[in-house]
């Protein structure tokens, strides 16, 4: 069996981003572990957040494609439920 793949993304500014099965993404202070920011996601995240730069701005992209509630497949949930990849512009 393959387990859930989750991970953290760290930045040179000392932020650690982690998304998980609670449909939220959080930014932590690398030094203290304190939660600095939280945002709700439209689905569970199974994957590692990514950071990229475009047009001089940085973006955090998070997979939020898994259905809420830990169900085995997307087909078991309402097909119109919003899920997808979510991008956040970083300051």
C-alpha positions as CSV (number, residue, x, y, z in Angstrom):
1,X,0.0,0.0,0.0
2,X,1.1,3.5,-0.8
3,X,0.8,6.0,2.1
4,X,-0.2,9.6,1.9
5,X,2.6,11.8,0.6
6,X,2.9,15.1,2.4
7,X,5.9,17.3,3.0
8,X,7.1,20.7,3.8
9,X,8.5,23.5,1.7
10,X,11.1,25.8,3.3
11,X,12.1,29.3,2.1
12,X,15.3,31.2,2.4
13,X,13.4,33.7,4.5
14,X,12.9,31.1,7.3
15,X,9.3,30.1,6.5
16,X,8.1,26.5,6.5
17,X,4.9,25.7,4.6
18,X,3.0,22.5,5.2
19,X,-0.4,21.4,4.0
20,X,-2.2,18.3,5.3
21,X,-5.4,16.3,5.6
22,X,-7.2,18.9,7.6
23,X,-7.8,21.0,4.5
24,X,-5.5,23.8,5.7
25,X,-2.1,25.1,4.8
26,X,0.1,26.7,7.4
27,X,3.3,28.8,7.4
28,X,5.6,28.2,10.4
29,X,8.5,30.2,11.7
30,X,11.6,28.0,11.1
31,X,13.3,29.1,14.3
32,X,10.4,28.9,16.7
33,X,7.8,26.6,15.1
34,X,5.1,29.2,15.7
35,X,2.2,29.2,13.2
36,X,2.4,32.6,11.3
37,X,-0.4,32.1,8.8
38,X,-3.2,29.6,8.0
39,X,-5.5,29.3,5.0
40,X,-8.3,26.9,4.2
41,X,-8.0,24.7,1.2
42,X,-10.9,23.3,-0.9
43,X,-9.7,19.7,-0.5
44,X,-7.2,17.6,1.3
45,X,-3.6,18.1,0.3
46,X,-1.6,15.0,-0.6
47,X,1.7,16.2,-1.9
48,X,4.5,18.8,-1.3
49,X,3.8,22.5,-1.7
50,X,5.9,24.2,-4.4
51,X,7.2,27.7,-4.6
52,X,7.9,29.4,-8.0
53,X,8.7,32.9,-9.3
54,X,7.0,34.6,-12.2
55,X,7.1,38.3,-13.1
56,X,9.2,39.1,-10.1
57,X,6.7,37.7,-7.6
58,X,6.8,34.4,-5.6
59,X,3.9,32.0,-5.5
60,X,3.1,29.1,-3.3
61,X,1.2,26.3,-5.0
62,X,-0.7,23.6,-3.1
63,X,-2.4,20.4,-4.3
64,X,-5.9,20.4,-2.8
65,X,-7.4,17.7,-5.1
66,X,-8.2,14.9,-2.6
67,X,-11.8,14.7,-1.4
68,X,-12.5,15.8,2.2
69,X,-13.0,13.1,4.8
70,X,-10.3,10.7,3.7
71,X,-12.5,8.9,1.2
72,X,-10.8,6.5,-1.1
73,X,-11.7,8.1,-4.4
74,X,-13.0,11.3,-5.9
75,X,-15.8,9.4,-7.6
76,X,-17.3,8.7,-4.2
77,X,-17.9,12.4,-3.5
78,X,-20.0,15.1,-5.1
79,X,-18.4,15.8,-8.5
80,X,-19.2,19.5,-8.3
81,X,-17.2,20.0,-5.0
82,X,-14.4,22.5,-5.7
83,X,-11.0,21.0,-5.7
84,X,-7.8,21.7,-7.5
85,X,-4.4,23.4,-7.2
86,X,-4.4,26.7,-5.2
87,X,-1.8,29.4,-5.6
88,X,-1.0,32.0,-3.1
89,X,1.1,35.1,-3.8
90,X,3.9,35.5,-1.3
91,X,4.7,39.0,0.1
